Amino acid sequence: MILPGAIAARLPDLEDWKAQVKCQTGCPVATDAGRYVQLIAEGRDEEAFLVARAPNPFASVCGRVCAAPCEDACRRGVIDAPVAIRALKRYLTEQYGVESSRPDTQDSLRSTLVSEGNRFAFHLPVLGGPSRGAKVAVIGAGPAGLSAAHDLALLGHAVTVFDAAAEAGGMMRFGIPEYRLPRALIQSEINKILELGVELRLNSALTPSFGLSQLRGEGFEAVFVSVGVSRGRDLNVPGVELDGVVKAVDYLLNVNRGYRMNLGRRVVVVGGGFVAFDAARTALRAGQEGAGPETETGEARLQESLDVARAAIRSGSMEVTIVSLESFEEMPVLRTTQGREEFEEAKREGIRFVTRRGPLRFTGDRRLQSVELRRVLSVFDAGGRFAPSYDDADVDSIAADACVLAVGQKADLSFLHPGDGVEVLPSGVIRVEAETMATSAPGVYAGGDVAFGPRNLIDAVANGKRAARSIHEYLGRGRTRRRAWMEVEKIPTAEYRTIAGFELLDREAPPTLDVGRRTGIAEVEVGYAEAEARRQAARCLVCHVQTIYDPEACVLCGRCVDVCPERCLAFVPLEELSLPEEDRAALARVASQETELPLTALVKDDSRCIRCGLCAIRCPTDAMTMERFTITERFEEVT
């Protein structure tokens, strides 16, 4: 009999153990961030770097500009603040990455599996299997395209990357300001990929006269389309045609290509609304109008607004104001750790924020003189859909020499023809199967922003890697499957120790340049010194280590429950547990073989456990032990 108010519980399986390492499950490329952080704390930096690099060909870039969804997933954030995972990756890449004096450290990953951490299927080394060296075309040299090229080359294919620009990198190069991401670092990451034999054709855009059919005519057997979203969307507001009203993507492209745009001293950046994207995803994205399941995230839009505003200050614009429809509480980016830190940096630099306002009209005599803003009554309707309502009687005016519109981007797909068979959704993105990145046309795959709308850089990397695996299987006309296994290492209780005071250490953002020195392209973030990195890494809760309970050795003394500082353990009668039926049946079968006495269960709230090990140390019979779980997934050919 299950009592009212029973405690929900379950018996853990492989997926539960994987889910314990929340930073890894939160990462689109499944980086075992927790393990590389732990290795930093142990002073094993080179091993830590290899763990960080194995799943990610852009580890050095991500160490500087990743939105770090791993930090938002980090269990330490439930207690106080997440571990500074992104900045700790930078600490590693500055020693062993492409920007370091040891850029070839990563080469060992081409043939050797890292010895530490959870090694998942898309981590290096890749399983090549039989390869015909097929010709594959990658359209777009951004993070998605180059990540696909990286894995395809390692899988044995002849890869050619086509890009419309004179330099590779896509929006990494032309969308992210240099004070956040040095251009030399981007080029070093790209050069490492080209070393694998990837051919790069710059100034080679696909056009209506040179498209997919022409690529097939050149012998390419598969194509990955990753052209990004390099065209800004329009804003339907009176006066938008005035000189001084520019699109954010055009502004950033020009700044990052070295062209100086004279915006004047008073700049308004409009970010957060009036783009046509899918209503089903508007709860996490703002600024849509229209429908379709692929959208632009609120995080991406506000990040774009911050980049535009800060770039404007560095190019001589002294009064910069960001205007958004959302309140601070409604901005998705401010719910993320990286977003909040970026927001604080922008405020320190003098950027003003005006929330709950939207453009009513732009005024001026041929050139912009002011932006009229109306009050926003609500941004979303009762169903959570983007449907802003305004009070046109409540209008403010901001004097402005220029207004930069960060209201969304779209792809240029003019090279596609109906005969190509590639379906484009009404929202302007290519329809793909999320698991394979396959389009509606055989042999044609797509990923990154052109398939999902603007998202985080690490999402694009993940798309490229997933597409590479799918293309490899398509070209081989064969199949692979994932095989997973788990290894468990019992740590002797006498040897298990955490770093003294780890639970009291505060998160410290990486050091930055003094505001007065932030000029031109000077990189704002400096990075951790060794002592700082060790201290920040020590904050990790070591989620790979689990408390394992042996009921055969337990004497029900309750010492483990008493000593637990987080109160996450409890002994309860079995009938007070609400278990899935299959779990309850399994326990009943075991219990019937052992005893007919009432049964007691030890339950644990893993979300609160800090892996301090006190329960194991206090246990008089070694019934409670600390054990490290390591999960390995590999692709293997199906014969």
C-alpha positions as CSV (number, residue, x, y, z in Angstrom):
1,M,0.0,0.0,0.0
2,I,1.3,3.5,-0.9
3,L,0.5,6.1,1.7
4,P,-1.0,9.6,0.8
5,G,1.8,12.1,0.4
6,A,4.3,9.5,-0.6
7,I,7.8,10.5,-1.6
8,A,8.4,10.3,-5.4
9,A,11.5,8.2,-6.0
10,R,13.1,6.0,-8.7
11,L,15.9,3.5,-9.1
12,P,18.7,5.1,-11.1
13,D,19.7,3.8,-14.5
14,L,22.4,4.8,-17.0
15,E,20.5,8.0,-18.1
16,D,20.1,9.0,-14.5
17,W,23.9,8.8,-13.9
18,K,24.5,10.8,-17.1
19,A,22.1,13.4,-16.0
20,Q,23.9,13.9,-12.7
21,V,26.7,15.7,-14.5
22,K,24.4,18.6,-15.4
23,C,27.0,20.8,-17.0
24,Q,27.6,18.1,-19.6
25,T,24.0,17.5,-20.3
26,G,23.5,21.3,-20.7
27,C,26.3,21.5,-23.3
28,P,25.1,21.1,-26.9
29,V,28.4,19.2,-27.7
30,A,28.4,17.3,-24.4
31,T,31.7,18.7,-23.1
32,D,32.5,17.2,-19.8
33,A,33.0,20.6,-18.2
34,G,32.8,19.2,-14.7
35,R,35.8,16.9,-15.2
36,Y,38.0,19.5,-16.8
37,V,37.2,21.9,-13.9
38,Q,38.1,19.2,-11.4
39,L,41.4,18.5,-13.2
40,I,42.2,22.2,-13.0
41,A,41.6,22.1,-9.2
42,E,44.0,19.1,-9.1
43,G,46.7,21.0,-11.1
44,R,46.4,18.7,-14.1
45,D,45.9,21.4,-16.7
46,E,47.0,19.6,-19.9
47,E,44.7,16.7,-19.2
48,A,41.9,19.2,-18.5
49,F,42.5,20.9,-21.9
50,L,42.2,17.6,-23.7
51,V,38.9,17.0,-22.0
52,A,37.7,20.4,-23.1
53,R,38.9,20.1,-26.6
54,A,37.8,16.6,-27.4
55,P,34.2,17.5,-28.3
56,N,34.8,21.1,-29.6
57,P,36.9,22.3,-32.5
58,F,36.4,25.9,-31.3
59,A,37.4,25.5,-27.7
60,S,39.5,28.6,-27.7
61,V,36.7,30.7,-29.2
62,C,34.2,29.3,-26.8
63,G,36.6,30.1,-23.9
64,R,35.9,33.7,-24.7
65,V,32.4,34.1,-26.0
66,C,30.4,31.0,-25.4
67,A,27.0,31.7,-23.8
68,A,27.9,28.8,-21.5
69,P,24.6,26.9,-21.1
70,C,26.7,24.6,-18.9
71,E,26.9,27.3,-16.3
72,D,23.1,27.7,-16.3
73,A,22.8,24.0,-15.7
74,C,25.5,23.8,-13.0
75,R,24.3,22.4,-9.7
76,R,26.5,24.8,-7.7
77,G,24.1,27.6,-9.0
78,V,21.3,26.1,-6.9
79,I,23.5,26.7,-3.8
80,D,25.0,30.1,-4.6
81,A,26.4,30.7,-8.1
82,P,27.6,28.5,-10.9
83,V,31.2,27.5,-11.4
84,A,32.9,29.9,-13.9
85,I,33.2,27.1,-16.5
86,R,33.6,29.3,-19.6
87,A,36.4,31.4,-18.1
88,L,38.2,28.3,-16.8
89,K,38.2,26.9,-20.4
90,R,39.9,30.1,-21.5
91,Y,42.5,29.5,-18.7
92,L,43.3,26.1,-20.3
93,T,43.3,27.2,-24.0
94,E,45.7,30.0,-23.2
95,Q,48.2,27.3,-22.1
96,Y,47.5,24.6,-24.7
97,G,45.1,25.9,-27.3
98,V,45.7,27.4,-30.8
99,E,46.6,30.8,-29.2
100,S,49.2,29.2,-27.0
101,S,52.9,28.3,-27.4
102,R,51.8,24.6,-27.6
103,P,49.0,24.7,-30.3
104,D,49.7,21.1,-31.3
105,T,48.7,19.6,-27.9
106,Q,45.3,18.8,-29.3
107,D,46.7,16.6,-32.2
108,S,46.8,13.5,-29.9
109,L,43.0,13.5,-29.9
110,R,42.9,12.4,-33.5
111,S,43.9,8.9,-32.5
112,T,43.7,8.7,-28.7
113,L,40.6,8.8,-26.5
114,V,41.1,11.0,-23.5
115,S,41.6,9.1,-20.3
116,E,39.5,11.4,-18.1
117,G,35.8,12.2,-17.8
118,N,32.7,11.1,-19.7
119,R,33.6,10.4,-23.3
120,F,30.5,10.8,-25.4
121,A,29.9,9.7,-29.0
122,F,30.8,12.9,-30.8
123,H,34.0,13.4,-28.9
124,L,37.4,12.8,-30.6
125,P,38.7,10.6,-32.0
126,V,35.9,10.0,-34.5
127,L,35.1,6.5,-35.9
128,G,35.9,6.7,-39.6
129,G,35.2,3.2,-40.8
130,P,35.3,2.5,-44.5
131,S,35.6,5.7,-46.5
132,R,35.6,6.3,-50.2
133,G,37.0,9.8,-49.7
134,A,33.8,11.2,-51.2
135,K,33.7,14.9,-52.1
136,V,31.6,17.0,-49.8
137,A,30.7,20.7,-50.1
138,V,30.2,22.9,-47.1
139,I,28.5,26.1,-47.8
140,G,29.5,28.8,-45.3
141,A,32.7,29.1,-43.3
142,G,31.0,29.9,-39.9
143,P,31.1,27.8,-36.8
144,A,28.6,25.2,-38.1
145,G,30.2,24.8,-41.5
146,L,33.8,24.6,-40.2
147,S,32.8,22.2,-37.4
148,A,31.2,19.9,-40.0
149,A,34.4,20.2,-42.2
150,H,36.5,19.3,-39.2
151,D,34.7,16.1,-38.5
152,L,34.2,15.2,-42.1
153,A,37.9,15.5,-42.8
154,L,38.7,13.3,-39.9
155,L,36.2,10.8,-41.2
156,G,38.2,10.6,-44.4
157,H,36.2,12.7,-46.8
158,A,37.5,15.4,-49.3
159,V,35.9,18.6,-48.0
160,T,35.6,21.9,-49.7
161,V,34.2,24.9,-47.9
162,F,32.7,27.7,-50.0
163,D,32.2,31.2,-48.4
164,A,31.0,34.4,-49.9
165,A,33.3,36.6,-47.8
166,A,37.0,37.4,-48.3
167,E,37.8,35.9,-44.9
168,A,36.4,32.8,-43.1
169,G,34.7,32.7,-39.8
170,G,31.2,33.9,-40.6
171,M,29.5,35.8,-37.7
172,M,32.4,34.8,-35.4
173,R,34.5,37.2,-37.4
174,F,32.0,39.7,-38.7
175,G,29.4,39.7,-36.0
176,I,31.3,39.5,-32.7
177,P,33.4,42.7,-31.9
178,E,37.1,42.2,-31.7
179,Y,37.3,43.4,-28.1
180,R,35.4,40.2,-27.2
181,L,37.1,37.9,-29.7
182,P,40.5,38.6,-31.2
183,R,40.7,38.0,-35.0
184,A,44.0,36.2,-34.7
185,L,42.5,33.6,-32.5
186,I,39.7,32.9,-34.9
187,Q,42.2,32.5,-37.7
188,S,44.3,30.1,-35.6
189,E,41.3,27.9,-35.0
190,I,40.4,27.9,-38.7
191,N,44.0,27.1,-39.7
192,K,44.0,24.1,-37.4
193,I,41.0,22.8,-39.3
194,L,42.5,23.5,-42.7
195,E,45.6,21.5,-41.6
196,L,43.3,18.4,-41.8
197,G,43.2,18.8,-45.6
198,V,40.1,20.9,-45.9
199,E,40.0,23.2,-49.0
200,L,38.7,26.7,-48.5
201,R,37.3,28.8,-51.3
202,L,36.7,32.4,-50.3
203,N,34.8,35.0,-52.3
204,S,32.8,32.0,-53.6
205,A,29.1,32.6,-52.8
206,L,26.4,30.4,-54.2
207,T,24.2,32.3,-56.5
208,P,21.1,31.6,-58.7
209,S,23.5,30.7,-61.5
210,F,25.9,28.6,-59.4
211,G,23.9,26.6,-56.9
212,L,23.3,23.0,-55.7
213,S,22.9,21.5,-59.1
214,Q,26.2,23.0,-60.3
215,L,27.9,21.6,-57.2
216,R,26.6,18.1,-58.1
217,G,28.0,18.7,-61.5
218,E,31.4,19.2,-60.0
219,G,31.2,15.8,-58.4
220,F,30.1,16.7,-54.8
221,E,28.1,13.9,-53.5
222,A,26.7,15.7,-50.4
223,V,26.3,19.3,-49.3
224,F,26.0,20.9,-45.9
225,V,24.4,24.4,-46.1
226,S,25.4,26.7,-43.2
227,V,25.2,30.1,-44.8
228,G,24.1,31.8,-41.6
229,V,21.7,34.8,-41.4
230,S,23.7,37.8,-42.6
231,R,20.8,40.1,-43.7
232,G,19.1,42.3,-41.2
233,R,15.3,42.4,-40.9
234,D,13.3,45.6,-41.5
235,L,11.3,47.5,-39.0
236,N,7.9,48.8,-40.2
237,V,8.0,52.1,-38.5
238,P,7.6,55.6,-40.1
239,G,10.9,57.2,-40.7
240,V,12.9,54.0,-41.0
241,E,14.3,55.2,-44.3
242,L,16.0,58.2,-42.8
243,D,19.8,58.5,-42.9
244,G,21.2,57.3,-39.6
245,V,18.8,54.4,-39.2
246,V,20.9,51.3,-39.9
247,K,20.5,47.5,-39.3
248,A,22.6,46.0,-36.6
249,V,24.0,43.2,-38.8
250,D,25.1,45.8,-41.4
251,Y,26.7,48.0,-38.7
252,L,28.7,45.1,-37.2
253,L,29.7,43.7,-40.5
254,N,31.2,47.1,-41.5
255,V,32.9,47.7,-38.1
256,N,34.4,44.2,-38.2
257,R,35.6,44.6,-41.7
258,G,37.4,47.7,-40.7
259,Y,35.1,50.4,-42.1
260,R,34.2,53.3,-39.8
261,M,30.6,54.3,-39.8
262,N,30.0,57.8,-38.4
263,L,27.0,57.3,-36.1
264,G,27.4,60.6,-34.3
265,R,27.5,61.0,-30.5
266,R,24.0,59.9,-29.6
267,V,23.1,56.4,-30.6
268,V,20.0,54.4,-29.8
269,V,20.1,50.6,-30.2
270,V,16.7,49.0,-30.6
271,G,16.8,45.4,-29.6
272,G,14.2,42.9,-28.6
273,G,11.2,43.0,-31.0
274,F,9.5,43.2,-34.4
275,V,10.9,40.1,-36.1
276,A,8.9,37.3,-37.7
277,F,9.6,34.1,-35.9
278,D,7.7,31.1,-34.6
279,A,5.0,31.7,-31.9
280,A,5.7,28.3,-30.3
281,R,9.1,29.4,-29.1
282,T,8.3,32.9,-28.1
283,A,8.4,32.0,-24.4
284,L,12.2,31.9,-24.7
285,R,12.6,34.4,-27.5
286,A,11.3,37.9,-27.8
287,G,10.9,40.1,-30.8
288,Q,8.9,37.9,-33.2
289,E,6.0,38.6,-35.5
290,G,4.7,35.7,-37.6
291,A,4.9,32.0,-37.3
292,G,7.2,29.0,-37.9
293,P,9.0,26.7,-35.5
294,E,12.5,28.2,-36.1
295,T,13.2,31.4,-34.2
296,E,15.7,33.8,-32.9
297,T,16.4,33.5,-29.1
298,G,16.1,36.5,-26.8
299,E,19.6,35.7,-25.6
300,A,21.0,36.1,-29.2
301,R,19.0,39.3,-29.7
302,L,20.1,41.1,-26.5
303,Q,23.7,39.9,-27.0
304,E,23.6,41.5,-30.5
305,S,22.2,44.7,-28.9
306,L,25.0,44.7,-26.4
307,D,27.7,44.1,-29.0
308,V,26.3,46.9,-31.2
309,A,26.1,49.4,-28.3
310,R,29.6,48.7,-27.0
311,A,31.1,48.8,-30.5
312,A,29.4,52.2,-31.0
313,I,31.1,53.5,-27.8
314,R,34.5,52.3,-29.1
315,S,34.0,54.0,-32.4
316,G,33.5,57.4,-30.9
317,S,29.8,57.4,-29.9
318,M,29.6,58.6,-26.4
319,E,25.9,58.4,-25.5
320,V,24.5,54.9,-26.2
321,T,21.0,53.7,-25.2
322,I,19.6,50.3,-25.6
323,V,15.8,50.3,-26.0
324,S,13.9,47.0,-25.5
325,L,10.3,46.0,-25.4
326,E,10.9,43.7,-22.4
327,S,11.5,44.6,-18.8
328,F,14.7,43.4,-17.3
329,E,12.7,40.6,-15.6
330,E,11.4,39.5,-19.0
331,M,14.7,39.4,-20.9
332,P,15.7,35.7,-21.3
333,V,19.4,36.7,-21.5
334,L,19.3,38.1,-17.9
335,R,18.3,34.7,-16.7
336,T,21.7,33.3,-17.7
337,T,24.9,33.7,-15.8
338,Q,26.9,34.9,-18.8
339,G,24.2,37.3,-19.9
340,R,24.0,38.9,-16.5
341,E,27.8,39.4,-16.4
342,E,27.8,40.8,-19.9
343,F,24.9,43.2,-18.8
344,E,26.9,44.4,-15.9
345,E,29.9,45.1,-18.0
346,A,27.8,47.1,-20.5
347,K,26.4,49.2,-17.6
348,R,30.0,49.8,-16.3
349,E,30.9,51.1,-19.7
350,G,28.1,53.7,-19.5
351,I,25.4,52.2,-21.7
352,R,21.9,53.3,-20.7
353,F,18.9,50.9,-20.8
354,V,15.3,51.9,-21.5
355,T,12.9,49.0,-21.0
356,R,9.3,48.6,-21.8
357,R,9.5,51.0,-24.7
358,G,9.2,50.5,-28.4
359,P,9.7,52.7,-31.5
360,L,6.7,54.7,-32.6
361,R,8.4,56.7,-35.3
362,F,11.8,58.0,-36.4
363,T,11.8,61.8,-37.0
364,G,14.2,64.1,-38.8
365,D,14.8,66.1,-42.0
366,R,16.4,63.5,-44.2
367,R,18.7,62.5,-41.4
368,L,17.6,61.1,-38.0
369,Q,17.2,63.6,-35.2
370,S,15.1,61.7,-32.6
371,V,13.4,58.4,-31.9
372,E,9.8,58.5,-30.5
373,L,9.2,55.6,-28.1
374,R,5.8,54.5,-26.9
375,R,5.1,52.7,-23.7
376,V,4.7,48.9,-23.8
377,L,1.7,47.7,-21.9
378,S,2.5,44.0,-22.4
379,V,4.9,42.0,-24.5
380,F,3.2,38.6,-24.4
381,D,-0.5,37.6,-24.5
382,A,-2.1,35.4,-22.0
383,G,-0.9,32.3,-23.8
384,G,2.7,33.4,-23.7
385,R,2.9,34.4,-27.4
386,F,4.7,37.5,-28.5
387,A,1.9,40.1,-29.0
388,P,3.0,43.5,-27.8
389,S,0.4,46.0,-26.9
390,Y,1.2,49.7,-26.6
391,D,-0.1,52.9,-25.1
392,D,0.3,55.4,-27.9
393,A,-0.7,58.3,-25.6
394,D,2.4,57.7,-23.5
395,V,5.3,58.7,-25.7
396,D,8.9,59.7,-24.9
397,S,11.4,61.1,-27.3
398,I,15.2,60.4,-27.4
399,A,17.5,62.7,-29.4
400,A,19.6,60.5,-31.6
401,D,22.1,60.9,-34.4
402,A,21.7,57.3,-35.3
403,C,19.6,54.3,-34.5
404,V,20.8,50.7,-34.9
405,L,18.1,48.2,-35.4
406,A,18.9,44.8,-33.7
407,V,15.5,43.4,-34.6
408,G,16.5,40.1,-36.2
409,Q,18.3,38.6,-39.1
410,K,17.5,36.4,-42.1
411,A,19.3,34.2,-44.5
412,D,20.0,34.9,-48.2
413,L,18.7,31.7,-49.9
414,S,18.5,33.2,-53.4
415,F,20.7,30.4,-54.7
416,L,18.0,27.7,-54.0
417,H,15.7,26.7,-56.9
418,P,12.5,24.7,-56.7
419,G,14.2,21.9,-58.5
420,D,16.7,21.5,-55.6
421,G,13.9,20.1,-53.5
422,V,15.0,21.9,-50.4
423,E,12.0,23.0,-48.3
424,V,12.1,26.5,-46.8
425,L,9.7,27.4,-44.1
426,P,7.6,30.5,-44.1
427,S,9.9,31.9,-41.4
428,G,12.7,31.9,-44.0
429,V,14.8,29.0,-42.6
430,I,15.5,25.6,-44.1
431,R,13.5,22.7,-42.7
432,V,15.7,20.0,-41.3
433,E,15.3,16.9,-39.2
434,A,16.7,17.8,-35.8
435,E,18.5,14.5,-35.2
436,T,20.3,14.3,-38.6
437,M,20.3,17.8,-40.0
438,A,18.9,16.3,-43.2
439,T,16.8,18.6,-45.5
440,S,14.0,17.4,-47.7
441,A,16.5,16.9,-50.5
442,P,18.6,13.7,-50.5
443,G,22.2,14.3,-49.8
444,V,21.6,18.0,-48.7
445,Y,22.0,18.9,-45.0
446,A,21.7,22.2,-43.2
447,G,22.4,23.6,-39.8
448,G,23.3,26.6,-37.7
449,D,21.3,29.8,-38.0
450,V,20.0,29.0,-41.5
451,A,18.1,26.1,-40.1
452,F,17.1,27.3,-36.6
453,G,17.5,31.1,-36.6
454,P,20.1,33.0,-34.6
455,R,21.3,30.9,-31.6
456,N,24.4,30.4,-29.6
457,L,27.7,29.7,-31.2
458,I,28.0,26.3,-29.5
459,D,24.6,25.2,-30.9
460,A,26.0,25.9,-34.4
461,V,29.1,23.8,-33.6
462,A,26.8,20.9,-32.4
463,N,24.8,21.1,-35.6
464,G,27.9,20.9,-37.7
465,K,29.2,17.8,-35.9
466,R,25.8,16.1,-36.1
467,A,25.6,16.8,-39.8
468,A,29.0,15.4,-40.4
469,R,28.1,12.1,-38.8
470,S,24.9,12.0,-40.9
471,I,26.7,12.8,-44.1
472,H,29.3,10.1,-43.4
473,E,26.5,7.5,-42.9
474,Y,24.7,8.7,-46.1
475,L,27.9,8.5,-48.2
476,G,28.8,5.1,-46.9
477,R,25.3,3.8,-47.4
478,G,25.9,2.1,-44.0
479,R,24.9,2.5,-40.5
480,T,26.5,3.1,-37.1
481,R,25.2,2.7,-33.7
482,R,26.2,4.0,-30.3
483,R,27.5,1.7,-27.7
484,A,27.6,2.9,-24.1
485,W,29.2,1.5,-21.0
486,M,29.8,2.7,-17.5
487,E,32.8,2.1,-15.3
488,V,32.6,2.6,-11.5
489,E,35.6,3.2,-9.3
490,K,35.2,2.8,-5.6
491,I,37.2,5.5,-3.8
492,P,38.6,4.4,-0.5
493,T,36.9,6.4,2.2
494,A,40.2,7.2,3.9
495,E,41.4,8.8,0.7
496,Y,38.3,10.8,-0.3
497,R,38.6,14.4,0.6
498,T,37.3,17.6,-0.8
499,I,39.2,20.9,-0.8
500,A,38.9,22.6,2.6
501,G,36.3,25.3,2.5
502,F,35.2,24.6,-1.0
503,E,31.5,25.2,-0.1
504,L,32.4,28.7,1.1
505,L,34.2,29.9,-2.0
506,D,32.4,32.7,-3.9
507,R,32.2,32.9,-7.7
508,E,34.5,35.5,-9.0
509,A,34.1,36.8,-12.6
510,P,37.3,36.9,-14.6
511,P,39.2,40.1,-14.4
512,T,38.6,42.8,-16.9
513,L,40.3,45.9,-18.2
514,D,39.7,49.1,-16.3
515,V,36.9,51.0,-18.0
516,G,39.2,53.9,-18.8
517,R,41.4,51.6,-20.8
518,R,38.7,50.0,-22.9
519,T,39.4,51.6,-26.2
520,G,39.5,50.4,-29.8
521,I,39.9,46.6,-30.1
522,A,41.5,46.1,-26.7
523,E,40.2,42.8,-25.3
524,V,38.0,43.6,-22.3
525,E,38.3,40.3,-20.4
526,V,41.8,39.5,-19.2
527,G,41.4,35.9,-17.9
528,Y,42.3,34.1,-14.7
529,A,45.8,33.8,-13.3
530,E,46.7,30.3,-12.0
531,A,45.8,30.9,-8.4
532,E,42.4,32.4,-9.3
533,A,41.7,29.5,-11.7
534,R,42.6,26.9,-9.0
535,R,40.3,28.6,-6.5
536,Q,37.4,28.9,-8.9
537,A,37.8,25.3,-10.0
538,A,37.7,24.2,-6.4
539,R,34.0,25.3,-6.3
540,C,33.0,22.3,-8.4
541,L,30.7,19.9,-6.6
542,V,32.3,16.9,-8.4
543,C,29.1,15.5,-9.7
544,H,30.9,12.5,-11.2
545,V,31.2,11.0,-7.7
546,Q,28.1,9.5,-6.2
547,T,27.3,8.3,-2.8
548,I,26.5,4.5,-3.1
549,Y,24.5,2.7,-0.4
550,D,25.0,-1.0,0.4
551,P,21.9,-2.2,2.3
552,E,23.6,-5.5,3.2
553,A,26.2,-3.7,5.3
554,C,23.9,-1.1,6.8
555,V,22.9,-1.3,10.5
556,L,20.4,1.5,10.3
557,C,22.3,3.6,12.8
558,G,21.3,6.8,11.0
559,R,24.7,8.5,11.3
560,C,24.8,9.3,7.6
561,V,21.5,11.1,7.9
562,D,22.6,13.0,11.0
563,V,25.9,14.2,9.6
564,C,24.7,15.4,6.2
565,P,25.1,19.2,6.1
566,E,22.5,19.6,3.3
567,R,19.9,17.3,4.8
568,C,19.6,15.3,1.5
569,L,19.4,11.8,3.1
570,A,16.5,10.1,4.9
571,F,15.5,6.7,5.9
572,V,11.8,6.0,5.1
573,P,9.5,3.0,5.1
574,L,9.2,1.5,1.7
575,E,5.5,2.0,1.6
576,E,6.0,5.7,1.8
577,L,7.7,5.8,-1.5
578,S,5.9,6.5,-4.8
579,L,7.9,4.3,-7.2
580,P,7.4,3.4,-10.9
581,E,5.6,0.0,-10.9
582,E,8.6,-1.8,-12.5
583,D,10.9,-0.5,-9.8
584,R,8.5,-1.5,-7.0
585,A,8.1,-4.9,-8.5
586,A,11.9,-5.3,-8.7
587,L,12.3,-4.4,-5.1
588,A,9.5,-6.7,-4.0
589,R,11.2,-9.6,-5.8
590,V,14.5,-9.0,-4.0
591,A,12.9,-8.4,-0.7
592,S,10.8,-11.6,-0.8
593,Q,14.1,-13.5,-1.1
594,E,15.6,-11.9,1.9
595,T,13.0,-11.2,4.6
596,E,9.4,-10.9,5.3
597,L,10.0,-8.0,7.7
598,P,8.9,-4.4,6.9
599,L,11.4,-2.7,4.6
600,T,13.2,0.6,5.0
601,A,14.7,2.6,2.1
602,L,17.4,5.2,2.1
603,V,16.4,8.1,-0.2
604,K,18.7,10.8,-1.4
605,D,18.0,14.2,-3.0
606,D,20.8,14.4,-5.6
607,S,20.1,18.1,-6.4
608,R,21.2,19.1,-2.9
609,C,24.2,16.8,-2.4
610,I,27.6,18.5,-2.4
611,R,29.7,15.3,-2.4
612,C,31.4,16.3,0.8
613,G,31.8,12.6,1.7
614,L,30.8,13.1,5.4
615,C,28.2,10.3,5.1
616,A,30.8,7.8,4.0
617,I,33.4,9.0,6.6
618,R,30.8,8.7,9.4
619,C,29.5,5.3,8.4
620,P,30.8,2.6,10.8
621,T,30.3,-0.4,8.4
622,D,31.4,1.0,5.0
623,A,27.8,0.8,3.8
624,M,28.0,4.3,2.4
625,T,30.9,4.8,-0.1
626,M,32.0,7.4,-2.6
627,E,32.3,6.0,-6.1
628,R,33.3,7.7,-9.4
629,F,31.2,7.0,-12.4
630,T,32.7,7.3,-15.9
631,I,30.5,6.8,-19.0
632,T,31.8,6.1,-22.4
633,E,29.9,6.2,-25.7
634,R,31.4,5.3,-29.0
635,F,30.1,4.9,-32.5
636,E,30.6,1.5,-34.1
637,E,29.8,0.2,-37.5
638,V,26.8,-2.0,-38.0
639,T,27.8,-4.9,-40.3
